[in-house]
Structures are given as C-alpha cells and as structure tokens.
Amino acid sequence: MDDTIDIIFVVPAFKPKMKEESIGTLILAKELLLNGYNIDIVRYWNAKNSPRLDYDAFRTEFVSLIVNKAPKIVSFYCRCEEYHICLDLANKIKELSPSIKIIFGGPQAELVAKETIRTFNYVDYICCSEGENTITPLLHWIIEEKESLNLAGQIQGLTYRTLSNEIVQNTFPEFLPDNYIRSFYYYDLIPDDVWKNTKSIALDVGRGCPFACTFCSTKTFWKQKFRLRNISDILDEVKYVVNHYGVRVFDFKHDLFTVNKKRILQFCDGLQNLGIKIEWGCDSRIGVVDTEMIDYMVDSGLTNIFFGIESGSHEMQQIINKR
C-alpha cells in the first residue's frame, strides 16, 4: 500500500486540549480515511516553538514539519482570528514545495473565498459550505483526475482560478438535512496527549440558526438553515463516549440548540432513559427557552447555557435585528 500522505489537515490548536480540537476537521479526516485516503492531522502544538512566544521560530519549524511529510495536499481550517497565520504558513509551504496543493476551508475562508483566491496565488482552492458532501469528490478530482479543468465545475462548493485567472465559485452543495445521522465516530484521530487531561468534550448536535442578526456570520455561513441531528444518533454517541473514554461532561455544539422545544424535550427524556449521569451545556437565545424546557434540561443534566446578550437597549436590538 502506498504510504504517501494524500492530505494534511492543519488545525489552529495552540495546546493539546480538547476544546482546541476542530470537530469539522475530525469529521472530514475520518470520512477520507474511510474512503481509502491517507490522512494526517497537524496541530500548532506539534511544533515545540509556540507561535505565541516566538512566531518566526514556530513558522520555520512548523512549515518544515509539514513539508518533510511530503503530502500532496495541505488543508487549513480557517477561523477569523488565525486567518493571517494560515495565509503566512501557506505561503511558506508553497515557497518550499510548489507542488503541494493548498486548500482553505472553514468559516473565515468561505466569507472571503473569492477575495482570497484573487489576492493570494499560493492558495489553490477554497472549499465552501459543509465539507461532508465535498471533501471526497475534491480529493478524487485532485489526485485521480489530476485537476482536470473540464471537470472542475462538478466539485460543489469549490472556489478556484482558471488558467486565464478568472475566479470561479461553484454552486454550494446541499446542506445536511434536518435529523441527519453520522455513520462513524472520529475519536481515534484525537492524540493521546489531548485525552490525558480531558474532562469534557464537545459534541456536534446540529447546525444553523433561523434568525438574522445583522452582526452575526452564522446566518451567512449556514443560510439561516436550522438542522438538529437525529436524537437517537446523539444519544448513541453520548453513551459511546462515556463507555469508551469515561468522559461525562459534554458541550452540545449547535448555534442555537433550543429552537425546537418538542425535540429538546424528547432529547432530555432520552438522556434520562440512558441511565447514565452526565453534565452538559449548550448555546441558546433568551426568546427560545421557557421554564418547562429549562426544568427538563436541568433534570437531564444541564449545568450551563451560553446566551448571546449583545445589548439591553430596545433601540439597539432593533438596529442589529436581534429583537
């Protein structure tokens, strides 16, 4: 079997902590692994030099670490606060190894996809929207089909430049449907150094928010499409994590978990029926919770809710469309 690395995923994790892991990256990496591709995940902390203490030393070490692995593709998970670092590292990788294809993904990359491709010629592709429906066809196109431009339009969510430097953004893929199910777990891709001190873990339980606050990128990224993952699927994963890793504290990751009261009550009943005592938290919005819901949630282990309270001013709430 060819042991060449097809793709390295770069995660902006500064320390080996579970809260710095990228759920989206783990999902995409596991999907590629199950489809026969050789993958690797590199975190910032894999370099001995910290970017927060000595950035130049970190950059030299980190770029060498990646280039020496000789991957075909390097993919960066891009958030707003580290976008400049992603660009700088990508530039240095391309300088040392021009044959490596550079892919950007994540919320910041999508929001400025065309501008990035137009401005930075060392970024080859940007993958927009949910990657589950795009990542495997993308790698097949790059590796097996040798980036045939007549087939480029078939890769949903891809932003790229043509030979004549025209910037093209393909149609985005369909979002995962409401009540979606994930057929695999990815916990084996998390390093032992991360597991050592892990007392809580984040779980993907859904995506999107139906509201339209003017200041928030979520409405743009998820197109106001609210999805809640299949409840039985979430409960199965909770039970798996408790039984295999002994972790009993969960952060249920969703932009707005409590929109559908009926399903949240069903979820809380399901947690209690597991017969496993856990603690958990989530993100919500004051207008979509009530006393009955919170009582149900607390009875099933809720310990904290994160509310975005941007302003107590009625006038400002109208301006930012928070209402």
Secondary structure, DSSP 8 states (H G I E B T S, - for coil): -----SEEEEE--SSS-GGGS-HHHHHHHHHHHHTT--EEEEEGGGSSS-TTT-HHHHHHHHHHHHHHH--SEEEEE--GGGHHHHHHHHHHHHHH-TTSEEEEESHHHHHTHHHHHHH-TT--EEE-S-GGGTHHHHHIIIIISTT-GGGGGGSTTEEEE-TT--EEE--------TT-------GGGS-HHHHTT--EEEEE-EE--S---TT-SHHHHSTT--EE--HHHHHHHHHHHHHHH---EEEEE-TTTTS-HHHHHHHHHHHHHTT---EEEEEE-GGG--HHHHHHHHHTTEEEEEE----S-HHHHHHTT--
